Amino acid sequence: MTTGGTIRDGLVAAFGATMVVACILWNIEAPTRLGLAILTQQYMAFQLGLALAIAFLQFGVRGGEKDRAGWIDGAIALIAFAVLMYAAWDFVWLLREQAYRPWQITVIGAVVVVVVMEGVRRRAGWMLFSIVAAFLVYALFADRVPGRLIGKELSPERLVQYVGFDPNAVFSTPLAVGTIIVLLFVFFGKLLFAAGGGAFFTDLAMAATGRSRGGSAKISVVGSALFGSISGSAVSNVVTTGVVTIPLMQRGGYTKRDAGAIEAVASTGGQLTPPIMGAAAFLMAEFLDISYFTVAAAALLPAILYYLSVFVQVDLIAGRDSIAPPDTDGLTVAQVLREGWHFALPFGVLLVALFWWRMDPADSALLSAVAIVAVSFLRSYRGQRLTLGTLGRTFVETGTGMVDLILVVAAAGFVIGILNITGLGFA
């Protein structure tokens, strides 16, 4: 690896870990305890700056893992980071002067809009980029749109000032939920995986369903349901359970296509499985001004029906294709629970904090993360446990893994801002 690559990877790791540390400090109200009056928007600007820097330092223009970032990408990362750090530092003055439209806000807004859009194109793809770009184009010509979709006239300067800076646009609810709540739940899921939770859930599913026909696919369904209930992420679910279940399904007689499809469908269901659901569930709670408990309770029955239907489908495929049970190495449910019972403790803490004490979701996730660290340092699962090294890597992986989501919710803030400033949201 070149010196430049080493420096780049070091910066990505440092920024990723800093995102998690900042989130923890924010949720324990460290700034307030230190006598610092910091606005939520300042915190969000700080996190967005770190996320954008990571996005442009990791990958190049094509956005693939093999497309390494060049010096132009590094320059964009530096500009985005510097501009958003300035916005975070001077946000109070900028907000007070916003009515006078100072040039600083124009620069901040323009940089945020351009860099976030390019980040979305690289990390989320052309589809989302095109949708948000269509809203931006609409905002520029809203006064010329006929019918009920007509909006107020906006200059490009006014548009970027509002969309790229205002607390009702990019620094609004979606970015707040992503950087304050979802980040901690992702951290909890990563900690659980690093402590051996992924292996535990897979083993539990294997012991419970592996002896029936099509057992390899049923292991995928049950394992994904279990892990999805505490990850809320389809991608992390596939990465965790799929590396075991997809080869297992192929060896059991499922085609590559069926194995991949079953794992994808089973993992996607984790986003609607309580207690930890996808980011959209937290946004629903915020926008509807209801408790997260209400959203999770409403999702319970659909989640059960979802996984029941997938389970029945893979059983029918196994019956049609005469797929025999896999070799489960004699695993029993009692054996798995005896070795991994300690994973019930942080999971129980999460359930009690969320649904009994009705704590804030972020506080519940943080408390559960502390619990998993405590029990994993004391007890291992099949030789896998948290160490200081794996704990440090978990901080880095959580931060870098959140980049895509933060860019998406920032782009969602653009859309919300456009709906507000053009009047389209009231049409």
N, C-alpha and C positions, 0 to 999 in steps of 0.2 A: 504494500500500500504506500502511495506517495505521501510526502509531508502534508500537501494540501488536503488529501483525503483524510489523513489522520486528524488534522485540525477541524475539518468539516464535521467528521463523525463525533469528535469531542464536543463541538458546539451543539450539535443536535442532541446529544445525550444530556448535556448541561441544561439546555433549554427545556427539554422534556421533563427532567427531574424538577426543575424550577417551577414548572406549571403545577405539578402536584403539591409541592411544598407551599406555594402561594395559595392554592385552594384550601389546604388544611389550615394555614394561618388565618385565612379569611373566615373560615367557618367556625374557628374557635375565638373569633373576634379579637385576634392579637393586636391589630392596629388600634382599636378602641381602648384596649387595656393599656397600651403604651401612650395613650393620649393623642393619637393621630386621627384627625378627621378626614377620612378617605371615602369618597363617594363610590357607590357600586360601579358607576360608569368608568371611574379611574381603574378599578380592578379589572373590569372587562377589557379596557383598552390595553392594559398590561398583558393580559392573557392572549388577546388577539395578536398583539405584536410578536409574542413568542411563537404562536402557532404559525403565523405567516413566515417567520424566519425559518422554522423547521421545514415548512412546505417547500420553500425554494432552495433550501440547502440539501434536502434529501434527493430530489429528482429533478431532471432537466425538463426541457420544453415538452417532450412527448409524455412525460408523467409516469413512465414505466419504471420498474425497479432496476432494469438494466440501463436506463438512461440516466447517467450520473450528471449531477449539476455542474455547470461550468462557471466561469468567472462572471458572466452576465447574471446568472441566477444568484450568485453570491452578492452581487451589487444590488439586485432587487431585494434580496433578503435584508441587507443592511439598511436600505432606504426605508422599507416597510417597518423594520424594527425601530429605527431612529425616530421616524414620524410618530409612531404609536406610543413610544416611550415619552416623547414630548407631549403628546395629547394627554397621556395619563398624568404627567407631572403638572401641566398647566391647565387642566380641564376646568377647574373652578373659574379661573379668569376668562377662559375662552367661552364658557357657558354664559357668563355675565355679559360678555361683549357680543354675543351671538346676534343680537338684534341689529348691531351696526355692521354685521357681515365683514369682519376683518379678514385680511388676506390669508392669515394663518389657518383659519377654518377652511377656506377654499382649497389650500394646499393639502391639508389633512384629508378633507373629503375626497378630493380627486385621487390622491394616492390610495386611500382605503378602497374606493370603488374599483379602480383599475386593478390593484393587486389582489383584492379578494376575488374579483371575477376571473382573473387568470389562475389563481389558486384553485378555484372551483372547477375550471376547465381541466386543469391537470389532474386533480384528485377525485373529482366526482363525475367527470365526463361532460360531453357536449350537450346532452339532453338538459340537465339542470342549468348549465350555462346559458343555453338558448332561451329557456323559460324566463330566467331573471333578466337576460338582455332584452327580451321582448317587453318586459315591464318598464325597463329603463327607456327604451325607445318610445313607448307609449307616453311616458311622463313628459318627454321633450315635445311631443306633438299632441298632447291631450286636448288643448284648446281647439284643435282642428278636427277632432273626431266627431262625427255626426251622432245625433240621437242621445240616448241616456248615458252613454259612456263619455260624453264630453267632460273635460276637466279644466282646471284653471291653467292659465299660461305660466310657464316656468322657463327661466333662462338656464342654460347649462350650469352657470355658476351657482345659482340658487339650488338647483337639483343636487349637485354634489355636496354642497354645504349641508343640506338637510339629510340626504340619504346616507352620507358617509361620516356624519358626526352627531346628529341629533339623538338624544335619549329615546325618542319615539321611533327611531329607525334602526340603524345597525346596533346601537347600544341599548337594545330593548329586551323584552322578555325572552325571546329564543336564545340569545347569546348568554343572558344571565342564567337560564336553566342549564345550558350546556356547560358553562364554566364553573358553576357553583354546585349543582346537584349531580348531573350525569357523570361528571368527571370523577366524583367520589365513588359512585356505584361501579364505574369501570375499574377503579382502583381496588375496590373490594373484590370484584371478580378476578382480577389479575392476581391478587394476593392468594385467593383461594386456590387458583390453578397452580401457582408456584409452590403452595404448601402440599400439593398432591390431590387437591379436590377434584380435578379433572379425571385422574385415574380412579379415584374413589367412586365417582358417579358412573363411570364406564363399567367398572367391576360390579357395582351394585346392579346395574341394568343387565349385565351379562349373567349374573347369578340368578336374577329373577325371571328372565325371559329366554335365556340362551338355549334351554333344553327343548323348546317347542319348535315346530316347523317354521322355517324362515327366521330362526332365532337371531341370526346376524343382523337382519334388518330391524327386528324388534329391539335389539340392543341399541341400535342407532336412534330409534324413536324414543325409547324410555330414557336413554342417556342424554339425548338432546333436550328432552323435557325437563329433566332434573337440572342439568347445567344451565339451560336457558332461563330457568326460574330465578337464577342469581346472577346471570350475566346481562340479559336484556339485549344482547348483540348477536345477530345471526353470524357475522364474520368470526367473532371469537369462539362461537359455538362450533362452527365447522372446523376451525383450527384445532380446537381442544379435543372434540370427540371424533371428528371426521378422519383424523390421521390413523385412528384405530379401527373405526367401524367400516370405512369404505373398503380397505383391503380385505377385511373380514367378510364383508358381503360378497366381494368378488370371488374369494375362495369358496364361499358357501354356494355359489351357483348363480348369483345375480349378475346381470350384464353390467359393464362399466357405466352405461347410460342410466340404468335403473339405480345402481348404487349411488351415483352422484346425485340423481334426482331425489332419492329418498332422504339422503343426508341434508340436502339443501332445504327441502320442505320441512323436515323435522327441526332443523336449526332455526329456520325463519319463525317458527311458532314460539320460540323463546321470547320474541319481542312483545307478545301479548299474554305471557304467562306470569302471573303474580308469584312472589312479591316484587321482584325487580323486573320491570318491563322496559320497553324501548323508550328512547328520548321523547317520542310523541306523547306518551302517557303523562309525563311530567309537564309537558307543554299544555296538554288538555286541562290538567288540574289548575295551572296558572291562569290560562285564558278564561276558563269557566268559573274561576274563583271558588273551587270546591276542593275538598281534601283529597290527597292522593289515595287515601283509604277507599274513598267512594269510587274512584276510577279502577283501582285494583279489584274491588269487590265485583264491579260490573264486568270485569274481564275474566273472572274465574270460570264461569260456565262456558263461555265461548272457547276458552283455552282447553278445557276438558274435552269438549266436543271436537275441537280441532285435532287433538292428539288421538282421540278415540277413533276418528275417521281414518287418520293416517295408519294407525295400528291395524285396523280391520283391512285396509287396502293392502298392506304388505303381507298380511296373513293370506289373503286371497291370491296374491301373486305367487306366494310360496306354494300354496295348494295346487295352483294351475301348473306350475313349472316343476313340481315335486322337489322342492328345495329342502334338504335335510337340515337338522339342527347342527350348529358348529361345535367344535371341541372347546369346552369352557374350562378345561384344566381342573375340573372338579370343584370349582368355586361354589360356595353356598352363600346365601344371604346372611346367615348367622356369622359366618367367617368374615365376610366383608365388613359387617357392622361392628364386629368385635375389634377389628383392626382400625376402623375409621370412625368410630363413634364420636370422636372429638370434633368432627366437622359439624355435628348437630349444635354445638354450643354457639358459634358465631351466627349460624343460621337462625337459631332460637332467639339470640339477642336482636337480630334484625326484625324478626316477626313481632316480638314483644314491643320493641321500640316504635315500629311503624304502626301497628294495629292495636296495641293495648295502651301504651303510653301516648300514642298519637303524636309522637315527636316529629319535628321537621324531617323530611326525607334525607336532606344532607347530613343532619346530625345523626340520624339512624345509621346511615352508611358509614360515617366516621367511627361511630361506636362499634359497629360490627367489624370494621377493619382492625381496630385495636384488639378486638376479641380474637380474630383469626391469627394475628401476629403473636398474641400471648400463648394461645394453645399450640400453635405450630412450633414455637421455640421449645416447648416442653415435650411435645410428642410428634412422632413422624408417622407417615403412612407408607409402608413398604420401602422404607429407607429414604423417602422424600420428605423434606421439611424446609422451612424457611431458615436461611442463614443471612448474615449481614450482606453477603454478596448477592444472593437472590433477591433480597429486599431492595437493594440499590437498583438492580436491573428492573424490578417491578415498577419503581418510580419512573425510570426512563421509558419503559414500554408503555406505561399508562399515558404519559404525556405525549409521546410521539403517536400513539394509537388514537388519541383524541383529535388530532389535527383535522382529519377529514370532516368529522362532525362539527367542529368549531367553524370551519369554513362554510359548511352548509347552513348552519343556523345564522351565521353572519349574513349570508345571501338572503335567507328568509327575512332578516331584518330589513334588507333593502326593499323587498316586496311590501312589507308592512308599512314602511315609510312612504312608498309610492302610493299605496292605497290611502294613506292619511293626507298627504300633501296635495294630491290631485282631486281628492273627493270621491275617487272611484269606490272606496269602501262604503260610501253612503249613497251610492247611485241606486 
